[in-house]
Every structure is written in structure tokens, then in C-alpha cells.
Amino acid sequence: MISITPRDYQQKIFETAKNRNTLVVLPTGLGKTLIALLLAIERLKKHPGSKILFLAPTRPLAEQHYAYFTKYLPELFADLQLFTGEVPAEKRQEIWQTAEVIFSTPQCVANDLEKYRYDSHEVSLLIIDEAHRCLKNYDYTTVVEFYKKQALNERILGLTASPGSDPEIVKQICMHLNIEEIEIRTRHSEDVKEYLQELEFKKVEVPFPQEFIEIRVLLKRIWDSKVSILKSKNYLVGPANKITLLKLQARLAMQVSRRNFAAMHGMSLTAQAIKISHALELLETQTLSGLNEYFNSLIKQAYEKKSKAVQSLVLLPEFNAARISLNYLLTKKVEHPKIEELAELAENEFSINPQAKIIVFTQFRDTASVISRRLSQITPIKSAIFVGQAKKKDTGLSQKEQKQIIEKFKSGEINVLIATSIAEEGLDIPEVNAVIFYEPIPSAIRTIQRAGRTARLSPGKLIILITKDTRDEIHHYASAARERKMYKTIHSIKDELEEKKKSPSLGNFTETKEFKP
């Protein structure tokens, strides 16, 4: 056991969580797990013979929390066990009987509870990591509903860097977790500031080249045409964007399943619009190489007659004109200007500090590959791509490979990590000198998680690359607005909970569905 002293804000949050079900909203790297550890010790002392259940959305996260508790809990204080899908159900059932602190993904426990392998009546503390996922039919919700009905000594602790900006969603999270208190801190909270280092924020704008604009005009013609027909046939009402089109696609698919075959034309138009929307996103915010890969995949699908929508799309003169222009730029070795800007930023960081560590976040794996190839040409840089596990025929990293890369990053064998969303949540990645967003993202949750990777123990930088006059700008301002709204929402719901404490007759948030274990 290694002795550890909680910071003032951790102690205050712990004091709250001792007495009430609490949602802790704390930026990445500010020690949410220590609060969970303190509360676990308190509950085991208060309820001898009870159990603690610590759930995390992925196996590496569950393993990380298990390792943390093993490191900091007094020796022989409790029997700690790790559940994964690799542990057979019968073995989990056996382990559950004697284990005192169980770390698991929600899928394992939800499955076991539904099959009556054990129940949760002895659990005196349920810890939910990444609590913003406790929504709808996610396995978290299943486990929590069983727990609320079975527990003899209920106590719930929800941990998140950000629960989102939508008041209804935050209320749903609070309702599912029976939340009675919200403890929220930001980098600017008075009791947090003293523990953090200065974060330098830099927004780097790059121009959108004229040659790219010409390709965009061609793709935009296809988009406008498809959207116009969808609106004229009353399939689409209101604004057209990726989200509204995906919802429309689901609606039309439902109609087709009910043998409304007239909706098939609408589905084809919607599919084409979604594909062009993705092509525009790649062109504006990613790389020309990625766009070329995407075009080639569409042509392959058309050749293999996998989709009539794609077959129609690749025959359009505007599509072929866009492809010809793109190929011309690629033969001239032209790439998105953000790639060169990123290379300069990274090189500059290492000229200032040869021991620097950097994380570059990007949305797409193809982009990560292009970035890695460019950065590998810079002498001090030793980069690695850090992505999730393979999906279908896609390439990816196994959890073992992910761990190996993190270890190399910790040791300095790798000094630039080019990561997709896998590096946003919780993983034990060492602090870095700079976090660079290759593109802004409209999600407040993900922006906060990414930014939390720096400026904890030493000064850090947050750099966001933005292509002018593209959706990059829209996403950047949308994320900032949502973050402001999120804190306003949380404080409003916190006040609402305070009012309910004073007037219990007001009741809790309304349950939206009946649950029958």
C-alpha cells in the first residue's frame, strides 16, 4: 500500500458522497478514482461483509481501476477481483460469493444479473465510471435498475468529466442513478486552481485552398440536388444535415420494412446525400488521401453492385469531375494544408523541449495514418497511431497492442501519439506537454476529455487546427457554446436537487419507463 492524501476538493466531494448518491463532474486527470477509493473504504468499514461494485465501460478501464485500488488499498483490506468477458460465467458466479470489491464492464454484470447468477443486495456501493453513458438501454442502466431494487444499503457514485449539455439527458442520468447531489468542479474552480498548471490555448486557422473549393462546388451540387428532391417529395422537412438525414434514413427503412416500397426511392436519395456529406467533411477537414480512399471504396461498392444508391452516385458527372480534380492534386503531391501546419507545430514543440510528449487527436483512422507518415519525416519525432479495436474489415489495435503503445509512450520510446476517440476516455495515458486537435469536434463531452490530457502537473498547451470557411469553424463554436450550456445546465439541475432536499414532497425526476427485473 502507498499512502496518498486527498486534495481539499477531493475530500469535500468525498464528504458529500458519504451521505448521498452523488454525480461527480470533474475534468480528466483531477483524481475521480481517489474519491471512489475513499468512499469504498468508508462503505466497507460502515457495512462489514458488504461488496463494492466498480463498473467501467471498457476492459482496459476496469483493469486500470483494479490496478489503482490494488496499489493504494491497505494490504489484505479486501478481496479485489476483476471480471471480464474472458472469465466464464460460472467462474464469475463463484468469485462473486467471496469477492469484496469487484471491477467489471457493465455487460458482464448485466448479463449475470439477468440470468440470476447472483444478485446485488450485498453491494453497499455502486461506482459508475463515465456516468454520461448511463442512458437508454446501455448495460449500465440495467445494472443500476437491478441495484436500486435489490440493495440493502444503497449508495451510488457516478463519475464523469462531462455529462453533456442537454438538460433532459443530464436529468435522465441523474434519474437513472438516483442522484441526490451533484459535485462539479472545472479547471477554474477556486479549490482546484491551485493544483493545476497554466493551460495555453491556441487556435490555428489555415486557409481552404482555391483548388479544394472547386471540388467542393462539384460535390455541393450533388448534395443540393438530392436534398432538393427529398424536400420536394416531403421526405425531409427543416434543415438538412448528417443527423437529420440519418434519422430520415431510419424512418424510411421502417416504412420499407412495412412494405411501403415508394419509400425506397427516398432511401436511395438519402443514402447518396449522406455519402456526399461525408465526402465534403473529408475534403474540408481531413486529408485528400482520405477522400481519395473514400471515393475508391464507393467505386468498388458500385462495381460489386452492393448498393443502387452508390451505383447512381458514381455515374454522376459532378462526381467524376471531382475525382479527376482530386487525382490531379494528388499527382502534384498536394495535401490538406492542416498536415503541413501540424508538422510545423510539432517540430516547434520539440525544438523548445526535446523531451516533449504530444497527443494529436483526429476523428478518422485514415487521417491518423497520413499524419503519422508526415511526422515520421521529422527527426526527433517517434510517433505511433493509437486507435480502437478492429471493426468488421477495418484495421485496429487489440487491447494488448494498445497497452504496449501506452507503455512505450510512458517510457519515451514514442513521443507523439496520434489518437482517435479511444484516447479520450479515462485510459491511463501519461500527461503531455501539448494536445493538438487536428479538427474541432462539436461535442462538449469529447472536447473536455481531450483537453484534460495536459496542464495537470506541468504547464501545457491546447492547440486546435481550424480550416477557415468550413465546418471546422461551425464545430469549434458549437463545442464552446455546448460547454457553456453544460455548466449552466448542471448548476441548474444541482439547484433543483437542492430544492427537492428542502421540499421532499416535490419528488425526484420523473421515471420514463417501468423496469421489471
N, C-alpha and C positions, 0 to 999 in steps of 0.2 A: 504494500500500500504506500502511495506517495501522498503526503499531506498537501492539501490545497485550501486556500482561504477564499471564500466568495467575495466578489466586489460588492460595494454598497447596494447597487441596483439589483444584483442577483439575490442578495439577502432580503431586500424589500419584496421582490417578486415571490420568493420562497415563502415569506410570512403570509402573503395573501393566499398562495396556492395551498398552504396547510389547511386552511379552513373552508375554501370554496373551490368548486370546479372552475378552472382558470384557463383562459386563452392567452398565451404569451406571444406577443408580436415583437420580435427582436431581430435586427439585421444579422445576416450571416456573420459568424465569427465572434459574436459577443457572448457566447457561453450559455446557450439554451440547455445544453446537455448537463452542465453542472447543476442547474436548477432542478432538473429531473432527478439527478443523483441525490441531492439533498432531500428532496421530497420522498424518494424511495426509502432512504434510511429512516426518515421520520415515520413513514407509514408502517414499515416493518417493526419498528420499536413500539409503535402505538397498538398495532394489531399482530402480535406474535403468531406465527404459523400461517399468516396470510401470504398472498402472492402478489408480485408486481408484474404487469404485462406491458412491455415496451414495443410498440409497433412502428415500423419504418417502411416506406413504400418499396424499397429495393433491398435485395440481399446484401450488397456492399454496405449500405447504410446501417442495416441491422447489425452486421458484423462490426462496423465501426463503433456503434454504441456499446456493444458487448465488450469490445476491447477497452473502451473508456472506463466502463464500470469495473472491469477486472483490474485495471491499473489503479483506480482510486478508492475502491471499496476496501475496508479492512479485511485482512485475510481470514477466511472461514466465516465471514459475517453472514453470507448467504450462498445458497447453491444457484449459480448462474448457468443458464442453458440457452443455446441458440437453436431456433427452429428454422429450417429451410425446406424447400420442396424436395431436397435430396434425402431428408430424414423421413423414412417410411411412416405412414400414418399410425401404424400400430406402435412404433417406437416413440412417436410424439405423445401418444396416449399414455404410454408407460412413464416417460420422462415427466410429463405434466404432474403426475401424482406427487413427486418428491421435490420438483424444482421450486425455487422461491422467487427467482427473477428470470423471466422468460423474454427473450428478444426474438422477434419474428416479423415476417412480412404479413400483411393483413390477410392475404389469400389463404395461407396455411391455417390460420386460426379460424377464419370464417368457415372454411370447409369442414374443419374439425367440429366446430360448434353446431353446424347444420346437421352433421352426421351423428351428433350426440356422443362423440368420443370422450368428451369431458364437458364441464360447464364452468362458468366464470364466477360462481358465488363466492369463492375464496379470494378473488382478486380485490385487494384494497386500494390499488392504484392502477389506472389505465393511462399510459402515456401515448399520445398520438403525435408522431413527428410528421412534419409537412402537413399540418392540420388543414391547410386550404384544400386538400384533396378529399376532405370528409363531406362529400356531396353525392346526391343521387344514389345510384346503385353500386358505387365503388365499395369494395370489400370492407373498407374502414367502417362504413355506415352499418353494415351487417353486424360486425363485431360489437360496435358501440351499442346497438339496439339490444343485442343479447345481454350485454353487460348491464345496461340500465335496468333490465327486468330481473336479472339474476343476482346482482352483487348484494352482499350483506352490508358492506361498508364502502359505499361508492365514493370514489374520488377520481376525477378526470383532469388530466393536464394536456392541453393542446399546445403544440409548438409550431410556429411558422415565422418566416421572415416577412411575409405579406399575405393577407387573406384575400386580396383583390379589392377593387373599388366599387363593385356593385353592392348597394346596401342590402338587397334581397339575398344575394349569395352569402354575404357575411352573416346575416341573420340566420340563414339556413345552417351554416357551420356552427353557430352558437347554439341553435336549437338541437342539432344532432348530438352535440357534445354536452348538452345540459349546462351550458356555460352560465356562471353566476357573476364572474368578474373578468374584465379584460385588463391585462397589464401590457402597456405599449411603450416602447422606447424607440427613438430614432438616433441617428448619429449626433443630432443636435440637442438631445435631452440633457438637462443640467447634470444629472448624476451619471451620465455616460461619457460626456465630452472629455473628461479628464483622463479616461482610459484609452482614448483613440488618438491617432496621429492625423496630421493635416492631409486632406484629400484634395489634390489639384485637379480641377475639371477642365477639359479642353475639348472644344467642338471643332473638328477639322472639316471644312467644306471643300469638296472637289467639283470641278465643272463637269457637266454632262456633255460629251463631245458632239459636235455637229453631225459626224458620221453615224453616231448612235441614234440621234434624233430622227434621221432618215429611216432607220429600221423601225423605230418606234411608231412613226407615222403610218407605215405599212401595216404593222400589227394592230394599231389602233383602229384602222379602217375595218379590219375583220371583227374586232370587238364591238365597234359601234353598230355594224350590220347585224350581228347576232342578237345583241341586246335590243335593238330597234324592233326586230321581228318578234322577240319574246314579249315585248311590251304591246305591240300591235295586236297580238293574239291573246292579250290579257293573262299571260302566264306570269308575268313579272309586273308588280306594282311597286312604285317607290324606287329608291336608289339601287343601282347595280354595282355590286362589289363581290369579292370572293365569298364572303359569308352569306350574303343574300342568295347568291347563285347555288351554293352548296345546300342551303335549306330548300331552295326550289327543286333541286335535283332529287332530294329525298322525298319531297311531296309528289313529284311526278312519278317517281319509281313506285310509290304506293298506289297511284292511280293505275299505272300499267299492271301492277300485280292484281288489281281488281278488274282487269280485262278492259280498261279504257285505253284502247290502242291508239287513239288520237293523240294521247299524251306522249307517245314515242317520239314524234317529231320535236316536241318541246324538249324532251330529254336530250336529243341529239344536239339541238341548238345550245342548250345549257352546257353540255359537255365540251363543246367547241369553245364556248366563251370562257369556261374555267381554264382550259388548256392555254388559251391565248393570254389570259390574265397571269398565269404562271410564267409564260414566256416573257411578258412585259416586266414582271418582277425580276427575273434573272437578268434581263438586259439593263434595267435601271440600277439595280442594287447589288448584283453579284459579279459574274465574270462572263466574258464572251465564250470562253471554253465551255462553261456550264450550259450556256444557251445552246451551243452547238451540239453538245451531248444530248440535250433535251430534244432538239429538232431531229437528230438522228434516231432517237428512240421512237418518236412519233412516226417517222418514215418506216421504221422496222415494223411497228404495230400495223400500219396501213398495208404494208407488203404481205404480212401474215394474216390480213383480214380479221384482225381481232376486234375492230370496232368500226362501225359505219361512220360514226362521227369523225373519227380520225382519218378515215379514207377520204371523206369530203373535205376535211380541213387541209390536208397536204396537197390537194389538187387546186386549191385557190391560187390565182396568180399573185396575190399580195404575199402569200406565204412563201412562194418560190422566189419572189423578188427579194424578200427579207433574207432568205437563205443565201442567195447569191451575194448580197451585200455583206453578210456576215462572213462568208468564206473569203471574200476579198480582203476584209480587215484582218482575218486570222493569218492569211498568207503573208501579210505585211507585218506580222508579229505584234499587232495592236491588241492590247488587253484593257480591261476596265481601269480607269485612272486611279481607283482606290488601291489597287495592288501595289503600284509604284509608291503611292503616298504612304501606305502601310510599311513598305520596305524601308523607306527613309526614316519613319518614326521609330521603328525597331532598331535600326542601325544607330540612330541618335541616342537611344536609351543605353545601348551597350558602350557607346563612346564616353558617356557620362559615368556609367558604372559597369565595368566589365563583369561583375558578379550578379548582374541583374537577372530577375526572373519575370517573364511576361506571360499572360494568358491572352490570346486572341480569340474572341467569341465570334462565331458565324452560324448562320441558320442551316447551311447546306454542306453536305459532305464533299460534293464536287468542288465547292469554293475552298474548303479546307485543304484539299489536295493542291489546288493552284497556288494558294498562299504558301504552303509548305515548300513547294518547288522553288518559288521565288526567294523565300527567306533562306533556303539552304545555300544560296549563292553568296550569302553574306558571311564572312569568315568567322566571327565569334559565335554565330548562332547555330545551336544544335536543336532543331525543332522536332516535334512529334505530333501526329494527329491523334486527337482524343475523342472518339465517337462511341455511341452506344453499340449494343449487340446487333448482329445482322438481322435485317428484316427481309423476309422472302428471299429474293435472289441478290439482295443488296450485300455489300461487304460491311463488315463491322468488327468490333473487338469483343472477345469473350471477357467475362469478368476477371479472369486470371490475367489476361493481357492488360486490361485497364489498371489493375493493381501494380503490375510491373512498370508501366509507364509512370504512374504516380510516384513510385519508389525512385525511379531514375530522375524524376523532376525534383524530388526532395534532395537527392544527393548532388544535383548539379550536372549530372551526365546529360540531361536535357535541360535547356534553359528557356525554351519557348514552347508553350502548349497551345495548339490550335484546336479549339474545342467547340463542339456543338452543345446543345442543351444539356447533355449528360453531366457537364461540369457545373451546372447552375445550382443543383440541389445538394446541400449537405455534405457531399464527399469530402474526405479529409485531405484536401489539396493544400499544400503549404501556401502561406501568404506570398503575394507577388508585389513587385515594385510598380507594375503598371498593368491595368486591364484595358484592352483595346476592343471596342465593338466594331467589327467590320461593317455592320449595318445596325441602325437603331431598330428596336422592336417595340411594338405598340403596347406590350403587356407590362404593367407596373410591377407585377409579381416577379417576372423574369429579369427585369431591369435591376430591381433591388438585389436579387440574388447574385447577379453577375457582379454588380458594383461592390458587393460585400467581400470580394476576394482580395481587396487591397486596403491599405491605410489602417491597419489594425495595430500592429506592433511597431511599424516604421512608416514614415510618410509615403504616400502612394499617389498614383495618377490614374484618372479615368479619362480615356480618350474615345470619342465617338466619331466615326467617319460618316459623313453625310454627303450624298451626291445631290447637288443643287437641282431644283426644279423636277424632283422625282418623288416617289412615295417615301423615300428616306426622310424627307422633311416632314411629311404628314405623320409618319410613325414616331419621329422624335418628339414632336409637340403633343401627340396623343398620349405617349408614355408619361410625359411630365404632367399633363393635365390629370391623368388617371392616378398618378402617385399623390397629387394634392388632394384629389377627391377621396382616395383611400383613407388618408389620415383623418380627413373631415368625417367620413363615414364611420370609422372605428370610434372616434371620440363621441359621435352622436349616439352610437349603439351602447357605448360604455355609460353615457349619461342615462340612457333608457334603462339599463340594468340597475343603475344606482336608484332610479325612481322606483323600480319594482321592489328593491330591497326595503325601501321606506314604506311602500304600499303593496304588500304581498297579494292583496286582492286583485291587483292588475294582472296577475298570472304571468306566464312565460310566453315566449314567441309561439305562434300557432303551429302545431304539428301538421304537416302536409300530407302524411299518408299513415295508414294503420300498419302496424308491424306485428306479425304473429310468429314467434319463434316456435 
